[in-house]
Amino acid sequence: MRTPPRALPPTRRAATLAAAALAGAALLSGCSADTAGEPVNSGGGNGGGNEQGYVAGDGRVTVVPAAEREDAPELSGPTLDGGTWSLADQQGKTVVLNVWASWCPPCRAEMPGLQRLSQRYAEQGVAFAGLDTRDTDAAASAFIENIGVTYPQVVDPDGRLLLAFRDTLPPQAIPSTLIVDDEGRIAARVIGPITEPRLAALLDDVLAS
């Protein structure tokens, strides 16, 4: 007769349950990396890019007073629709630049709100642009088409364009959002996902400054 398995002592059983809970939390953390530096992707099969090493920001907002703003670095590159986009060409406009990728769940969640705001603020001279980084054109285009996003998406497959903002944005934080004022200066930044009402409030402040 087989001997039935021996029950774990209460202390070992509690430790096992705690470890399982921690593992479950890691799987729900979005665009993040584990302690060994390996990425955790809870986005299912909707993405086709490379999420290696990317971490989710906590949504911290930094607003720069008008007198302390510095010029934004130059950004220029091809777009998903086959065109080109340059920050320099947006002279006289306030620009919202959103860093994202199709494999990033928080990026996908905030995109519909960004699209609505791009239409709402167009008459106030605000231009929206996406910086699609560490992604594939096929996956990004499919997502953009599905959501109905109309503002331009600059392609940054190897993350080199994002590095131009390394003094302002952590290169591994995604999503991130920058607001550049109508004089080409960085006015605000968000490290992590942002809600539609919060971004609208930031835009209102920048436009009024």
Buried (B, 14 or more C-beta within 10 A) or exposed (E): EEEEEEEEEEEEEEEEEEEEEEEEEBEEBBBBBEEEEEBBBEBEEBBBBBBEEBBBBEBEBEEBEEEEBEEBBEBEBBBBEEEEBEBEEBEEBBBBBBBBBBBBBBBBEBBEBBBEBBEEBBEEEBBBBBBBBBBBBEBBBBBBEEEEBEBBBBBBBEBEBBBBBEEBBBBBBBBBBBBBBBEBBBBBBBBBBBEBEBBBEBBEEBBEB
